[in-house]
Amino acid sequence: MQAKYYTQFVLKAAGAPATDEYSGVVELSQPADTVLDPREIEAILARNFRVEASEVELLNWSRLH
């Protein structure tokens, strides 16, 4: 089952003078009762943007009902 989350995060590209901030709805194919650590969320977002997890800073993450 897929769960939807509102997320807000920053991408900090290595060596770049500025950062990009994103926000929106993310869908995960995880059991609805799964609790993810912020580092796990950053890793998931990083994979989708094809960057290193250290380049993602999670600002907000909340489940949508």
C-alpha distances in whole Angstrom, upper triangle without the diagonal:
4,7,10,13,17,19,23,24,27,28,31,33,35,39,38,40,37,33,30,28,25,23,20,16,14,10,8,6,6,6,7,10,11,14,16,19,21,22,19,18,21,20,17,19,22,21,19,23,25,27,27,25,28,29,26,26,24,25,22,19,17,14,14,13
4,7,10,13,15,19,21,24,25,28,29,32,35,34,36,33,30,27,25,21,19,16,12,10,6,5,4,6,7,7,11,11,14,14,18,19,20,17,15,18,18,15,16,19,18,17,20,22,24,25,23,26,26,23,23,20,22,19,16,14,11,11,12
4,7,10,13,16,18,22,23,26,28,31,34,33,35,32,28,25,22,19,17,14,10,8,6,5,7,7,7,6,9,9,11,12,16,16,18,15,13,17,17,14,15,19,18,17,20,22,23,24,22,25,24,21,21,18,19,16,12,11,8,8,9
4,7,10,13,16,19,21,24,26,29,32,31,32,29,25,22,19,16,13,10,7,6,4,7,9,10,11,9,12,12,13,13,16,16,18,16,13,16,17,14,14,18,18,16,18,21,22,23,21,24,23,19,19,16,17,14,10,9,6,6,8
4,6,10,12,16,18,22,24,27,30,28,29,26,22,20,17,13,10,8,6,5,6,8,11,11,13,11,13,12,12,12,14,13,16,14,11,13,15,13,12,16,17,15,17,20,21,21,19,21,20,17,16,13,13,10,7,5,4,5,9
4,7,10,14,16,20,22,26,28,26,27,23,20,17,14,11,7,6,5,6,9,11,15,15,17,14,16,16,15,14,15,14,16,16,12,14,16,14,13,16,18,16,17,20,21,21,19,21,19,16,15,11,11,8,6,5,6,7,10
4,7,10,13,16,19,22,25,23,23,20,16,14,11,8,5,6,6,7,10,12,16,16,18,16,18,16,15,13,14,11,14,13,10,11,14,12,10,13,15,14,14,18,17,18,16,17,16,12,11,8,8,5,5,7,9,10,14
4,7,10,13,16,20,22,20,20,17,13,11,7,6,4,7,9,10,14,15,19,19,21,20,21,19,17,15,15,12,14,15,11,11,14,13,11,13,16,14,14,17,17,17,15,16,14,10,9,6,5,5,7,9,12,13,17
4,7,10,13,16,18,16,17,14,10,8,6,5,6,9,11,12,15,16,20,20,23,22,22,20,18,15,15,11,12,13,10,9,12,12,9,11,14,13,12,15,13,14,12,12,10,7,6,4,5,7,9,12,15,17,20
4,6,10,13,15,13,13,10,7,6,4,6,9,12,15,15,18,19,23,23,26,25,26,23,21,18,17,13,14,15,12,10,13,14,10,11,14,14,12,14,12,13,11,11,8,6,5,7,7,10,12,16,19,20,24
4,6,9,12,10,12,9,6,5,6,8,11,14,16,16,19,20,23,24,27,27,27,25,23,19,18,15,14,15,13,10,12,13,10,9,12,12,9,11,9,10,9,9,6,5,7,9,11,13,15,19,21,23,26
4,6,9,7,9,7,5,7,9,11,15,18,20,19,22,23,26,27,30,30,30,27,25,22,20,16,15,17,16,12,14,15,12,11,14,15,12,13,9,10,10,8,5,6,8,11,13,16,18,22,24,26,30
4,6,5,8,8,7,9,12,14,17,20,22,21,24,24,27,28,31,32,32,29,27,24,22,19,17,19,17,14,15,16,14,11,14,14,11,11,8,9,11,9,6,9,11,14,16,19,21,25,27,29,32
4,6,9,10,10,12,15,17,21,23,25,24,27,27,29,30,33,34,34,31,29,25,23,20,18,20,19,16,16,18,16,13,16,17,14,13,10,9,11,9,7,11,13,16,19,22,24,27,30,32,35
4,6,9,10,13,16,19,23,26,28,27,30,30,33,34,37,37,38,35,33,29,27,24,22,24,23,19,20,22,20,17,19,20,17,16,13,13,15,13,11,14,16,19,21,24,26,30,33,35,38
4,6,7,10,14,16,20,23,26,25,29,29,32,33,36,37,37,34,32,29,27,23,22,24,23,19,20,22,19,16,19,19,16,16,13,14,16,14,11,13,15,18,19,23,25,29,31,33,36
4,7,10,14,17,21,24,27,27,30,31,34,35,38,38,39,36,34,30,28,25,24,26,24,21,22,24,21,19,22,22,19,19,16,17,18,16,13,15,16,19,20,23,26,29,32,33,37
4,7,10,13,17,20,23,24,27,28,32,33,36,35,36,34,31,28,26,23,22,24,22,19,21,22,19,17,21,20,17,18,16,17,17,15,12,13,14,16,17,20,22,26,29,30,34
4,7,10,13,17,20,20,24,25,28,29,32,31,32,30,28,24,23,19,19,21,18,15,17,19,15,14,18,17,14,16,13,14,14,13,10,10,10,13,13,16,19,22,25,26,30
4,7,10,14,17,17,21,22,26,27,30,29,30,28,26,23,22,19,19,20,17,15,17,17,13,13,16,15,12,14,13,15,15,14,11,10,10,12,12,15,17,20,23,24,27
4,7,11,14,15,18,20,24,25,28,27,28,26,24,21,20,17,17,19,16,13,16,16,13,13,16,15,13,16,14,16,15,15,12,10,9,10,9,11,14,17,19,20,24
4,7,10,11,15,17,21,22,25,24,25,23,22,19,19,16,17,17,14,13,15,14,11,12,15,13,11,15,14,16,15,16,13,10,10,10,10,11,12,15,17,17,21
4,7,9,13,15,19,20,23,21,23,21,20,18,19,16,17,17,14,13,16,15,12,14,16,14,14,17,17,19,17,18,16,13,12,10,9,9,10,12,14,14,17
4,7,10,13,17,18,20,19,21,20,19,18,19,16,18,18,14,14,17,15,12,15,17,14,14,18,18,20,19,20,18,15,15,12,12,10,10,11,12,11,15
4,7,10,13,15,17,15,18,17,17,16,18,16,18,17,13,15,16,14,12,15,16,14,15,18,19,21,19,21,20,16,16,14,14,11,10,10,9,9,12
4,7,10,12,14,13,16,15,15,13,16,14,16,14,10,12,13,10,9,13,13,11,13,16,17,19,17,19,18,15,15,13,14,12,9,10,9,10,13
4,7,9,12,11,14,13,14,13,16,16,17,14,12,14,15,11,11,15,14,12,15,17,19,20,18,22,21,18,18,16,17,15,12,12,10,10,12
4,6,9,9,12,10,12,11,14,14,15,12,10,13,13,9,11,14,13,12,15,17,19,19,17,21,20,17,18,16,18,16,12,12,11,12,14
4,7,9,12,10,13,12,16,17,17,14,13,16,15,11,14,16,15,14,17,19,21,21,20,23,23,20,22,19,21,19,16,16,13,14,15
4,6,8,7,10,10,13,15,16,12,12,15,15,12,14,17,16,16,19,21,22,22,20,23,24,21,21,19,21,19,15,15,12,14,15
4,6,5,9,11,15,17,18,15,15,18,18,15,18,21,20,20,23,24,25,25,23,26,27,24,24,21,23,20,16,15,12,14,14
4,6,9,11,15,17,19,16,15,19,19,16,18,22,21,21,24,26,27,26,24,26,27,24,23,20,21,18,15,13,9,11,10
4,6,10,13,16,18,15,15,19,19,17,20,23,22,22,25,27,28,27,24,26,27,24,23,20,21,18,15,13,10,13,12
4,6,10,13,14,12,12,16,16,14,17,19,19,20,23,24,24,23,20,23,24,21,21,18,19,17,14,13,11,14,14
4,7,10,12,10,10,14,14,14,16,18,19,20,22,23,23,22,19,21,22,19,18,15,17,14,11,11,10,14,15
4,6,8,6,7,10,11,10,13,15,16,17,19,20,20,18,15,17,18,15,15,12,14,13,10,11,11,15,17
4,5,5,7,9,10,11,13,14,16,17,19,20,19,17,13,15,17,14,13,11,13,12,10,12,13,17,20
4,5,5,6,9,10,11,12,14,16,17,18,16,15,11,12,13,10,9,7,9,9,8,11,13,17,20
4,5,5,6,9,10,10,12,14,15,16,14,12,8,9,11,9,9,8,12,13,12,15,17,20,23
4,5,5,6,9,10,11,13,14,15,14,12,9,11,13,11,11,10,14,14,12,14,15,18,21
4,5,5,6,9,10,11,13,14,13,12,9,12,12,9,10,8,11,11,9,11,13,15,19
4,5,5,6,9,10,11,12,10,9,6,8,9,6,7,6,10,11,10,14,16,18,22
4,5,5,6,9,10,10,9,8,5,8,9,8,10,10,14,15,14,17,18,20,23
4,5,5,7,9,10,10,10,8,12,12,10,12,11,14,14,13,15,16,18,21
4,5,5,6,8,9,9,8,11,10,7,10,9,12,13,12,14,16,17,21
4,5,5,6,5,6,5,8,7,6,10,11,14,15,15,18,19,21,25
4,5,5,6,8,8,11,11,10,13,14,17,18,17,20,20,22,25
4,6,8,10,10,14,12,11,14,14,17,17,16,19,19,20,23
4,6,9,10,12,10,9,13,14,16,18,17,20,21,22,25
4,7,9,12,10,11,14,16,19,20,20,23,24,25,28
4,6,8,7,8,12,14,17,19,19,23,24,26,29
4,5,5,7,11,13,17,19,19,23,24,27,30
4,5,5,8,10,14,16,16,19,21,24,27
4,6,8,10,14,16,17,21,23,26,29
4,7,10,13,16,17,21,23,25,29
4,6,10,12,13,17,19,21,25
4,6,9,11,15,18,20,24
4,6,7,11,14,17,20
4,7,10,14,16,20
4,7,10,13,16
4,7,10,13
4,7,10
4,6
4
